[in-house]
Amino acid sequence: MRRLPPLTALEAFVQVARLGSVKAAAEELALSTPALSRRVQALERFVGKPLFERKHQAIEINADGQRLLANIAPALDVLSIAVEEVQKDNGQLRLRLSVMPLFASQRLFPRMGEFRQMHSNLHLDIETTPHSISRLGEGIDAAIVLAREVEPSLYAHQLDHDEVYLIAAHDLVHGPNAITRPEQIANMTILVHREMPGSFDAWKDVVGLPDLQPAAIDNFDSGPLMLEAAAQGLGVAFMHASHYHQAKDNRLARLFDMQVKSPYYYWFVCRPKALQGRAVSLFHDWLIKAGI
């Protein structure tokens, strides 16, 4: 069988050709303009010739591009229809979802039983790998991410708003050597999630200690491991209030009773086009209605 170019490159080419604009095609596919351009260029390298005439602020499909479009656009449409037909035939829908581990264990999976009762034919493939937004449409249909904001080319629904909590081992809060003043954080190792690097700065601003520096900063990409590290006395974790309350771990306690609004939110994100798919739309509607 002859080697074929990546399907994502073909999809990018067809969208640019149909819309006549790299920017419009990038918005349709929820990609950055440079990322979409790279896909088109990859296809041009594969076929060994340019497919568009590039002008100052415009792009125009050339004769080779027209010939390729005429041959592959119907094939891509048939491929899409074929996948949908197979899904209908076996009565099964499948959603490829990327979700952060702590959100999955604390908030999503405790409610998945009711979701399965409502949609018994919809099955989830779960990933917890980082950089999920960059993979939307490439192995992932939708994602639940923790971020300040989401780029406007994507569909995004904010799932919550929360506070920054300082979470530590019980003895560091209630023991004989308890931390009682914010200044004492200068003597501690703090634990920060890679998706929430600004949580410590947000806390410092509220307590009025913008120049405070801890003894060390340990970075994590796993919320469950952060909680365990805090419980073991390895440092003070800067996390969300919901992470603390839903952990229900009596080894942990909260430091300092003060309100610090978190600059980070959980979001449900996908490409706008993905919402047209039944699996994504069913899960999205349930997630929002259930208030997960």
C-alpha positions as CSV (number, residue, x, y, z in Angstrom):
1,M,0.0,0.0,0.0
2,R,1.4,3.4,-0.9
3,R,2.3,5.8,1.9
4,L,-0.3,8.5,2.5
5,P,0.1,12.0,3.9
6,P,-1.3,12.7,7.4
7,L,-5.1,13.0,7.6
8,T,-4.7,16.2,9.5
9,A,-2.7,17.7,6.7
10,L,-5.4,16.8,4.2
11,E,-8.1,18.2,6.4
12,A,-6.2,21.5,6.8
13,F,-5.7,21.7,3.0
14,V,-9.4,21.1,2.2
15,Q,-10.5,23.7,4.8
16,V,-8.2,26.3,3.4
17,A,-9.2,25.5,-0.1
18,R,-12.9,25.6,0.7
19,L,-12.8,28.8,2.8
20,G,-10.1,30.6,0.9
21,S,-8.5,31.8,4.1
22,V,-5.9,30.4,6.4
23,K,-7.3,32.4,9.3
24,A,-10.9,31.2,8.7
25,A,-9.7,27.6,8.3
26,A,-7.7,27.8,11.5
27,E,-10.7,29.1,13.4
28,E,-12.8,26.2,11.9
29,L,-10.3,23.6,13.0
30,A,-9.5,25.4,16.3
31,L,-5.8,25.7,15.5
32,S,-3.5,28.6,15.5
33,T,-2.7,30.1,12.1
34,P,0.9,29.0,12.2
35,A,-0.1,25.5,13.2
36,L,-2.5,25.2,10.3
37,S,0.1,26.7,7.9
38,R,2.6,24.0,8.9
39,R,0.1,21.3,8.1
40,V,-0.6,22.7,4.6
41,Q,3.2,23.1,4.1
42,A,3.7,19.5,5.2
43,L,1.2,18.3,2.5
44,E,3.0,20.4,-0.1
45,R,6.3,18.8,0.8
46,F,4.7,15.4,0.6
47,V,3.4,16.0,-2.9
48,G,6.5,17.9,-3.9
49,K,4.8,21.0,-5.3
50,P,3.0,24.1,-4.0
51,L,-0.8,23.9,-3.9
52,F,-1.5,27.6,-3.3
53,E,-0.4,30.9,-4.7
54,R,0.6,33.0,-1.8
55,K,0.2,36.8,-2.1
56,H,0.7,39.6,0.4
57,Q,-2.4,39.1,2.5
58,A,-4.2,36.4,0.5
59,I,-3.9,32.8,-0.5
60,E,-5.3,31.3,-3.7
61,I,-5.5,27.7,-4.7
62,N,-3.5,26.9,-7.9
63,A,-4.2,24.3,-10.6
64,D,-2.4,21.5,-8.8
65,G,-4.3,22.3,-5.7
66,Q,-7.6,22.4,-7.6
67,R,-6.9,18.9,-9.0
68,L,-6.0,17.5,-5.6
69,L,-9.1,19.1,-4.0
70,A,-11.4,17.6,-6.6
71,N,-10.1,14.2,-5.8
72,I,-9.7,14.2,-2.0
73,A,-12.5,16.4,-0.7
74,P,-15.2,13.9,-1.7
75,A,-13.1,11.1,-0.3
76,L,-12.8,12.9,3.1
77,D,-16.6,13.5,3.2
78,V,-17.2,9.8,2.4
79,L,-14.7,8.8,5.2
80,S,-16.5,11.0,7.7
81,I,-19.9,9.6,6.7
82,A,-18.5,6.0,6.9
83,V,-17.3,6.5,10.4
84,E,-20.7,7.9,11.5
85,E,-22.5,5.0,9.8
86,V,-20.4,2.4,11.6
87,Q,-21.2,4.1,14.9
88,K,-24.9,4.0,14.1
89,D,-24.7,0.3,13.1
90,N,-23.3,-0.9,16.4
91,G,-25.3,1.6,18.4
92,Q,-22.2,2.7,20.2
93,L,-20.8,6.2,20.5
94,R,-17.2,6.9,21.7
95,L,-15.7,10.0,23.2
96,R,-12.0,10.5,23.5
97,L,-11.6,12.7,26.5
98,S,-8.5,14.2,28.1
99,V,-9.0,15.1,31.8
100,M,-6.8,16.0,34.7
101,P,-6.4,13.1,37.2
102,L,-7.7,15.0,40.2
103,F,-10.7,16.3,38.5
104,A,-11.4,12.8,37.2
105,S,-11.1,11.1,40.6
106,Q,-12.8,13.8,42.7
107,R,-15.5,15.2,40.4
108,L,-16.1,13.2,37.3
109,F,-16.0,9.6,38.1
110,P,-18.2,9.8,41.3
111,R,-21.0,10.9,38.9
112,M,-20.2,8.7,35.9
113,G,-22.7,6.1,37.1
114,E,-25.6,8.5,36.5
115,F,-24.2,9.4,33.1
116,R,-24.0,5.8,32.0
117,Q,-27.6,5.2,33.1
118,M,-28.6,8.1,30.8
119,H,-26.4,7.3,27.9
120,S,-25.5,3.6,28.1
121,N,-24.3,3.5,24.4
122,L,-21.7,6.3,25.0
123,H,-18.3,5.1,26.0
124,L,-15.3,7.1,27.1
125,D,-11.6,6.7,26.2
126,I,-9.8,8.6,29.0
127,E,-6.4,10.2,28.8
128,T,-4.6,12.1,31.5
129,T,-1.5,13.3,29.5
130,P,-0.6,17.0,29.5
131,H,-0.8,19.4,26.5
132,S,-4.3,18.1,25.7
133,I,-5.4,21.4,24.0
134,S,-2.7,21.1,21.3
135,R,-4.1,17.6,20.5
136,L,-7.7,18.4,20.1
137,G,-8.8,16.9,16.8
138,E,-5.7,14.7,16.8
139,G,-6.6,11.8,19.0
140,I,-8.7,13.8,21.5
141,D,-12.3,15.0,20.9
142,A,-12.6,17.2,24.1
143,A,-10.7,18.0,27.2
144,I,-11.2,19.3,30.7
145,V,-8.3,21.6,31.5
146,L,-7.2,23.9,34.3
147,A,-6.2,27.3,32.9
148,R,-6.6,31.1,33.3
149,E,-8.3,31.4,29.9
150,V,-8.7,29.5,26.7
151,E,-7.8,30.8,23.2
152,P,-10.8,32.2,21.5
153,S,-10.6,29.9,18.5
154,L,-11.8,27.0,20.7
155,Y,-15.2,26.4,22.3
156,A,-14.8,26.7,26.0
157,H,-17.2,26.5,29.0
158,Q,-16.0,27.5,32.4
159,L,-16.9,24.8,34.9
160,D,-16.1,26.6,38.2
161,H,-14.5,29.4,40.2
162,D,-12.4,28.6,43.2
163,E,-10.1,29.8,45.9
164,V,-6.4,29.1,46.5
165,Y,-5.8,27.1,49.6
166,L,-2.6,26.3,51.4
167,I,-2.7,22.6,52.3
168,A,-0.2,21.0,54.6
169,A,0.2,18.0,56.9
170,H,-2.0,18.2,60.0
171,D,1.0,18.7,62.4
172,L,2.2,21.8,60.4
173,V,-1.2,23.4,61.2
174,H,-2.1,22.1,64.6
175,G,1.1,20.7,66.1
176,P,3.6,22.2,68.5
177,N,5.6,23.7,65.7
178,A,2.6,24.9,63.7
179,I,2.9,27.5,61.0
180,T,0.8,30.5,62.3
181,R,2.0,33.4,60.2
182,P,2.3,33.9,56.4
183,E,5.9,35.0,56.8
184,Q,6.9,31.5,57.9
185,I,6.3,30.2,54.4
186,A,9.8,31.6,53.7
187,N,11.2,28.7,55.7
188,M,9.1,26.1,53.8
189,T,9.2,24.1,50.6
190,I,6.0,24.9,48.6
191,L,4.4,22.5,46.1
192,V,3.0,24.1,42.9
193,H,1.1,22.4,40.1
194,R,2.6,23.1,36.6
195,E,-0.9,24.1,35.4
196,M,-1.2,26.7,38.3
197,P,2.2,28.5,38.4
198,G,0.6,31.8,39.4
199,S,-1.3,30.4,42.5
200,F,1.6,31.3,44.8
201,D,1.8,34.9,43.4
202,A,-2.0,35.3,43.8
203,W,-1.7,34.3,47.4
204,K,1.3,36.6,48.1
205,D,-0.6,39.6,46.7
206,V,-3.6,39.0,48.9
207,V,-1.5,38.6,52.1
208,G,0.6,41.7,51.2
209,L,3.9,39.9,50.9
210,P,4.7,40.3,47.2
211,D,8.5,39.7,47.7
212,L,8.2,36.6,49.9
213,Q,10.3,33.7,48.7
214,P,10.0,30.1,50.0
215,A,13.0,27.9,50.8
216,A,12.2,25.9,47.6
217,I,9.5,25.4,45.0
218,D,8.7,21.8,44.0
219,N,6.7,21.5,40.7
220,F,4.2,18.7,40.1
221,D,2.0,17.6,37.1
222,S,-0.2,15.4,39.3
223,G,-2.8,16.8,41.8
224,P,-3.1,13.4,43.7
225,L,0.7,13.3,44.2
226,M,0.7,16.9,45.4
227,L,-1.8,16.0,48.1
228,E,0.1,12.9,49.1
229,A,3.4,14.9,49.3
230,A,1.7,17.5,51.5
231,A,0.2,14.7,53.7
232,Q,3.7,13.3,54.1
233,G,5.0,16.7,55.3
234,L,7.1,17.3,52.2
235,G,5.9,20.8,51.7
236,V,2.9,23.2,51.6
237,A,0.7,22.7,48.6
238,F,-0.9,25.6,46.8
239,M,-4.1,24.1,45.4
240,H,-7.8,24.8,45.1
241,A,-10.3,24.7,47.9
242,S,-12.2,22.0,46.1
243,H,-9.1,19.8,46.0
244,Y,-8.8,20.0,49.7
245,H,-12.5,19.5,50.6
246,Q,-13.1,16.6,48.2
247,A,-9.9,14.8,49.3
248,K,-11.4,14.2,52.7
249,D,-8.0,13.2,54.0
250,N,-7.6,13.7,57.8
251,R,-3.9,13.8,57.4
252,L,-4.3,17.2,55.8
253,A,-5.3,20.6,57.1
254,R,-5.7,24.1,55.7
255,L,-3.2,26.9,56.6
256,F,-4.6,30.4,57.2
257,D,-8.2,31.2,57.0
258,M,-8.2,33.9,54.3
259,Q,-9.9,34.3,51.0
260,V,-7.7,34.2,47.9
261,K,-9.5,34.1,44.6
262,S,-7.8,31.7,42.2
263,P,-6.8,33.0,38.7
264,Y,-7.4,29.5,37.3
265,Y,-10.6,27.7,36.3
266,Y,-11.6,24.3,35.1
267,W,-12.8,24.4,31.5
268,F,-14.5,22.0,29.1
269,V,-12.9,22.7,25.7
270,C,-13.2,21.3,22.2
271,R,-13.0,22.5,18.6
272,P,-16.2,24.3,17.7
273,K,-16.8,21.7,14.9
274,A,-16.6,18.9,17.5
275,L,-19.8,20.0,19.2
276,Q,-21.6,18.9,16.0
277,G,-20.7,15.3,16.9
278,R,-23.3,13.5,19.0
279,A,-20.8,12.0,21.5
280,V,-19.3,15.4,22.3
281,S,-22.6,17.2,22.5
282,L,-24.2,14.6,24.8
283,F,-21.3,14.6,27.2
284,H,-21.0,18.4,27.1
285,D,-24.7,18.9,27.9
286,W,-24.7,16.4,30.7
287,L,-21.5,17.9,32.3
288,I,-23.0,21.4,32.3
289,K,-26.4,20.3,33.5
290,A,-25.0,18.1,36.3
291,G,-22.8,20.9,37.5
292,I,-19.7,18.7,37.7
